[in-house]
Amino acid sequence: MVLKFTLDGILKEENITDVETFCSDSFVASGENYDIVFTSKELDYLFERNRQPRVVIKNFISKDEVREKGLEPIRKLLNEMK
């Protein structure tokens, strides 16, 4: 949930409004329908077989890390969906 709040704040700051975020436990999330997953290094293995991009975050409260690692893949997906 902390990572979701961090990501939502960054999306708002960047005026990216056509993105929906959700938080899920690791076992449910691996079966969900999503375009990209933000996860920790420890849980990354759960998503290895999925074709969607993964962004591995070490510090969930670090806006700098989430922005640095996450904005480019989000923007790329948004451009592909246009």
CNS distance restraints for C-alpha pairs under 8 A (distance, minus, plus):
assign (resid   1 and name CA) (resid   5 and name CA) 6.37 0.50 0.50
assign (resid   1 and name CA) (resid  23 and name CA) 5.84 0.50 0.50
assign (resid   2 and name CA) (resid   6 and name CA) 6.27 0.50 0.50
assign (resid   2 and name CA) (resid  60 and name CA) 6.25 0.50 0.50
assign (resid   2 and name CA) (resid  61 and name CA) 6.64 0.50 0.50
assign (resid   3 and name CA) (resid   7 and name CA) 6.02 0.50 0.50
assign (resid   3 and name CA) (resid  60 and name CA) 4.74 0.50 0.50
assign (resid   3 and name CA) (resid  61 and name CA) 6.45 0.50 0.50
assign (resid   4 and name CA) (resid   8 and name CA) 5.92 0.50 0.50
assign (resid   4 and name CA) (resid  21 and name CA) 6.82 0.50 0.50
assign (resid   4 and name CA) (resid  22 and name CA) 6.86 0.50 0.50
assign (resid   4 and name CA) (resid  23 and name CA) 6.40 0.50 0.50
assign (resid   5 and name CA) (resid   9 and name CA) 6.14 0.50 0.50
assign (resid   6 and name CA) (resid  10 and name CA) 6.42 0.50 0.50
assign (resid   6 and name CA) (resid  60 and name CA) 7.04 0.50 0.50
assign (resid   6 and name CA) (resid  61 and name CA) 6.03 0.50 0.50
assign (resid   6 and name CA) (resid  62 and name CA) 7.48 0.50 0.50
assign (resid   6 and name CA) (resid  63 and name CA) 6.24 0.50 0.50
assign (resid   6 and name CA) (resid  66 and name CA) 7.57 0.50 0.50
assign (resid   7 and name CA) (resid  11 and name CA) 6.15 0.50 0.50
assign (resid   7 and name CA) (resid  63 and name CA) 7.61 0.50 0.50
assign (resid   7 and name CA) (resid  66 and name CA) 6.77 0.50 0.50
assign (resid   7 and name CA) (resid  67 and name CA) 7.85 0.50 0.50
assign (resid   8 and name CA) (resid  12 and name CA) 6.18 0.50 0.50
assign (resid   8 and name CA) (resid  21 and name CA) 7.33 0.50 0.50
assign (resid   9 and name CA) (resid  13 and name CA) 6.19 0.50 0.50
assign (resid  10 and name CA) (resid  14 and name CA) 6.08 0.50 0.50
assign (resid  10 and name CA) (resid  63 and name CA) 6.99 0.50 0.50
assign (resid  10 and name CA) (resid  67 and name CA) 6.77 0.50 0.50
assign (resid  11 and name CA) (resid  15 and name CA) 6.01 0.50 0.50
assign (resid  11 and name CA) (resid  16 and name CA) 5.04 0.50 0.50
assign (resid  11 and name CA) (resid  17 and name CA) 7.03 0.50 0.50
assign (resid  12 and name CA) (resid  16 and name CA) 6.06 0.50 0.50
assign (resid  12 and name CA) (resid  17 and name CA) 6.97 0.50 0.50
assign (resid  24 and name CA) (resid  28 and name CA) 6.40 0.50 0.50
assign (resid  24 and name CA) (resid  29 and name CA) 5.48 0.50 0.50
assign (resid  25 and name CA) (resid  29 and name CA) 5.94 0.50 0.50
assign (resid  26 and name CA) (resid  30 and name CA) 6.33 0.50 0.50
assign (resid  26 and name CA) (resid  43 and name CA) 7.15 0.50 0.50
assign (resid  26 and name CA) (resid  46 and name CA) 7.44 0.50 0.50
assign (resid  27 and name CA) (resid  31 and name CA) 7.29 0.50 0.50
assign (resid  27 and name CA) (resid  46 and name CA) 7.88 0.50 0.50
assign (resid  28 and name CA) (resid  32 and name CA) 6.49 0.50 0.50
assign (resid  30 and name CA) (resid  46 and name CA) 6.49 0.50 0.50
assign (resid  30 and name CA) (resid  47 and name CA) 6.08 0.50 0.50
assign (resid  30 and name CA) (resid  50 and name CA) 7.92 0.50 0.50
assign (resid  34 and name CA) (resid  52 and name CA) 7.53 0.50 0.50
assign (resid  35 and name CA) (resid  52 and name CA) 5.79 0.50 0.50
assign (resid  35 and name CA) (resid  53 and name CA) 7.28 0.50 0.50
assign (resid  35 and name CA) (resid  77 and name CA) 7.73 0.50 0.50
assign (resid  36 and name CA) (resid  52 and name CA) 5.45 0.50 0.50
assign (resid  36 and name CA) (resid  53 and name CA) 5.03 0.50 0.50
assign (resid  36 and name CA) (resid  54 and name CA) 5.86 0.50 0.50
assign (resid  36 and name CA) (resid  55 and name CA) 7.64 0.50 0.50
assign (resid  36 and name CA) (resid  74 and name CA) 7.72 0.50 0.50
assign (resid  37 and name CA) (resid  52 and name CA) 7.31 0.50 0.50
assign (resid  37 and name CA) (resid  53 and name CA) 6.48 0.50 0.50
assign (resid  37 and name CA) (resid  54 and name CA) 4.87 0.50 0.50
assign (resid  37 and name CA) (resid  55 and name CA) 6.16 0.50 0.50
assign (resid  38 and name CA) (resid  54 and name CA) 5.91 0.50 0.50
assign (resid  38 and name CA) (resid  55 and name CA) 4.71 0.50 0.50
assign (resid  38 and name CA) (resid  56 and name CA) 5.93 0.50 0.50
assign (resid  38 and name CA) (resid  57 and name CA) 6.87 0.50 0.50
assign (resid  38 and name CA) (resid  70 and name CA) 7.98 0.50 0.50
assign (resid  39 and name CA) (resid  43 and name CA) 6.39 0.50 0.50
assign (resid  39 and name CA) (resid  44 and name CA) 6.12 0.50 0.50
assign (resid  39 and name CA) (resid  54 and name CA) 7.25 0.50 0.50
assign (resid  39 and name CA) (resid  55 and name CA) 6.29 0.50 0.50
assign (resid  39 and name CA) (resid  56 and name CA) 5.09 0.50 0.50
assign (resid  39 and name CA) (resid  57 and name CA) 5.98 0.50 0.50
assign (resid  40 and name CA) (resid  44 and name CA) 6.01 0.50 0.50
assign (resid  40 and name CA) (resid  56 and name CA) 5.23 0.50 0.50
assign (resid  40 and name CA) (resid  57 and name CA) 5.19 0.50 0.50
assign (resid  40 and name CA) (resid  58 and name CA) 5.99 0.50 0.50
assign (resid  41 and name CA) (resid  45 and name CA) 7.95 0.50 0.50
assign (resid  41 and name CA) (resid  56 and name CA) 5.75 0.50 0.50
assign (resid  41 and name CA) (resid  57 and name CA) 6.84 0.50 0.50
assign (resid  41 and name CA) (resid  58 and name CA) 6.72 0.50 0.50
assign (resid  43 and name CA) (resid  47 and name CA) 7.78 0.50 0.50
assign (resid  44 and name CA) (resid  48 and name CA) 6.77 0.50 0.50
assign (resid  44 and name CA) (resid  54 and name CA) 7.74 0.50 0.50
assign (resid  44 and name CA) (resid  56 and name CA) 6.91 0.50 0.50
assign (resid  47 and name CA) (resid  54 and name CA) 7.54 0.50 0.50
assign (resid  53 and name CA) (resid  73 and name CA) 7.78 0.50 0.50
assign (resid  55 and name CA) (resid  69 and name CA) 6.70 0.50 0.50
assign (resid  55 and name CA) (resid  70 and name CA) 6.41 0.50 0.50
assign (resid  56 and name CA) (resid  69 and name CA) 7.96 0.50 0.50
assign (resid  57 and name CA) (resid  65 and name CA) 7.14 0.50 0.50
assign (resid  57 and name CA) (resid  66 and name CA) 6.72 0.50 0.50
assign (resid  57 and name CA) (resid  69 and name CA) 7.75 0.50 0.50
assign (resid  59 and name CA) (resid  65 and name CA) 7.20 0.50 0.50
assign (resid  60 and name CA) (resid  66 and name CA) 7.41 0.50 0.50
assign (resid  62 and name CA) (resid  66 and name CA) 6.29 0.50 0.50
assign (resid  63 and name CA) (resid  67 and name CA) 5.81 0.50 0.50
assign (resid  64 and name CA) (resid  68 and name CA) 5.92 0.50 0.50
assign (resid  65 and name CA) (resid  69 and name CA) 6.01 0.50 0.50
assign (resid  65 and name CA) (resid  70 and name CA) 7.99 0.50 0.50
assign (resid  66 and name CA) (resid  70 and name CA) 5.37 0.50 0.50
assign (resid  66 and name CA) (resid  71 and name CA) 7.59 0.50 0.50
assign (resid  67 and name CA) (resid  71 and name CA) 5.39 0.50 0.50
assign (resid  68 and name CA) (resid  72 and name CA) 7.73 0.50 0.50
assign (resid  69 and name CA) (resid  73 and name CA) 7.81 0.50 0.50
assign (resid  70 and name CA) (resid  74 and name CA) 6.30 0.50 0.50
assign (resid  71 and name CA) (resid  75 and name CA) 6.04 0.50 0.50
assign (resid  72 and name CA) (resid  76 and name CA) 6.07 0.50 0.50
assign (resid  73 and name CA) (resid  77 and name CA) 6.19 0.50 0.50
assign (resid  74 and name CA) (resid  78 and name CA) 6.22 0.50 0.50
assign (resid  75 and name CA) (resid  79 and name CA) 6.18 0.50 0.50
assign (resid  76 and name CA) (resid  80 and name CA) 6.26 0.50 0.50
assign (resid  77 and name CA) (resid  81 and name CA) 6.25 0.50 0.50
assign (resid  78 and name CA) (resid  82 and name CA) 6.58 0.50 0.50
